Amino acid sequence: MTTELKHLTATKYALALHTTTPELGLAVSNFSGDTRSQIWNLGRDLSSLVHQSLIEFIKPQTWADLSFIAVAKGPGGFTGTRIGVVTARTLGQQLDIPVFAISTLAAVAWSEARKSQNLTTFAVEMPAQRGQIFAAIYQFEPDTSKLKVGLSDRVLTPETWRETLANWNTSYQLIQAQSGLAATVTSILELANLDWQEGKFPNWSEALPYYGQHPVEV
């Protein structure tokens, strides 16, 4: 069966992973009423327990039931982010299904956008190493129920970020993404599904982590 035909006939489930923090977040859905998610605080055991957690979590579905994989690509912790992306790439390659790499900050913005009644612009900041900040601005489009990038994920000094916000030409909600990020794994899944519904079919090899910074000073 060709890739295109599989895409057209797949009405199955999708799986999302979030490992950019010491927590593991998993979500699975068929986008037709059957959705579940779970969070584990694994800490340093993340690398050794992620695969067993996946095996247990996927039940009663099987790997063959999956139509695509979604993964938080970062920014976040270097080791955790790498573990998640490598796991998603491996599953995508073995199952021959697409892998959507979704921004951690975009997932935070999406979670807030779905709760907001009025604001449509969300500035997301997250602590980075060496006193810097991971930052991005996302705009929710109510007419299309999609998230548009206003300012792509980047690393900034606090001063540059404040200046960027001061010069932004629309009202916005500032979100500090510091804890509980694995809970946005359902947003990772939903954002990937929006791309899936548009007919996108990224190969597993296209899923790359976004670290933003080198893990050590150079």
Beta strands, then each sheet from edge to edge (+ up, - down):
strand 1: 13-18
strand 2: 23-29
strand 3: 35-41
strand 4: 66-72
strand 5: 99-102
strand 6: 121-127
strand 7: 133-141
strand 8: 146-156
strand 9: 173-176
sheet 1: 3+ 2- 1+ 4+ 5+
sheet 2: 8+ 7- 6+ 9+
end
